């Protein structure tokens, strides 16, 4: 695939793809006879993984560390797993915090609903209220 196809597929810029390759997140992409990048399925799998980890909030430096460890082979499996576990714990903490915020918002909304019902009830008791 050409860089424009990969860019569209993942909704990221050409510059971002080149940047990922330049900093070592993405292994060097093969080139065609004209010197243009020719992305293979394995490259797309790496891009998908990188984007997933970035969406998970993983910092570039940590992701570079992970990729470097990956390139060292199976002897780094435990270290790589630890990186992923740490990121999972960070996400879980954020989810827990968001659940607290959501619960508080739900409570506030229910209070407003209760108050609104009471206000409407009072309005319906007004002597000039037409109850058609």
N, C-alpha and C positions, 0 to 999 in steps of 0.2 A: 504494500500500500504506500502511496505517496503521503508526504507530510500533510497535505491538504485534506486527504481522506481521513487520516488519523485525527487531525484537528477537529473535523466535523463530527466524527464518531464519538469523541470524548468531550466535545464542546470546550476545548482549550486552544489557546493560541499556538501558532507555529513557534513563537519565541519561548513559550513555556516548555514545549517539547524539546527544543534545542537546549534550554537551560537545564532541564532534567538530565539530558545526556552529558552536558558540559560538567556538571557537578558530580556525576557518577551515580545518580539515582537510577538512571536507565543505562544499561550496558550499551556500548557503541552499536549503533544501528548500521546494518549492512548498507552498502552503496551500490547503485546500479552502474552500468558502464559509463554513464555521463556524470557520475559523482553525486547523484541525488539520493537522498535517504530512501531506503526500500524497507519499510516496516513489515516484519513478519508477525505471525500469531504470537510468538513468545514475547516480542516487544510489546504488543498490545496487552498481553497478560500482565507484564510489568507495569505498564501505564495504568491499567485498571487497579492494580494493587496499590500503586503510589497514590492515586486519587482517593481510593478508599481510606488509606491511612491518613491522608491530609484532611479528608472530611471527618475523620475520627479525632482530629485535633493534634495529630502527631507532628511534632516540630521537624523541620527539614533536617536539622543536625541529627536527631534521633533516627530518622528514616535513613540517612546516609550511613549511620552506624550499623543499622540493621542490614542494609544492602552489602556493606563491606563484610560483615560477619557471614552473610549468606555466601558470598564469593569464596570464603575460606573453607566452606564445606561443612560436613556433618559434625565435625568436632565443635561447632558453635551452636548446635541446636538448642542447648539449654540457655545460652545467652540470648538467642533470638526469641525463645519462648518467654523469657523474663521481660524483654522489651514489650512484647505483645500483652503480657499479663499486666504490666505497669500501665500501659495505655488503656486496657480494659478497666482497670481500677479507677483511672482518671475519669473515664466516660461514665462509669457507674456512679461515681461521686456527683458528677454533673446532673445525671438523671435524678438522683435522690434529691438534689437541691431543687431541680425543676419541679419535681413532684410536690415538694413543700410549697413552692410558689403557686403551683396550680391549685392545690388544696386551699390555699389562702384566697386565691381569686374566686374559686367556687363558693367559698363561705361568703365573701363580700357580695357576690352576685345574688346569692340566696337571701341575704339580708335586704338588698335592694328590692328583690322580688316580694318579700314579705311586707316591706314598707309600701311598695306600690299597691299591693292588694289592699292594705289597710286604707291608703289614701282613696283608692277607688271605691271602697266600701263607704267611706265617709261622704264622698261626693254623691253616691247614689241615695244617701239619706237626705240630701238637700231638698227642701220643700218644693222648689221650682224644677226639680229634675223630672223629666218626662220619661216614664218607665214603659214605653210602648213595646 
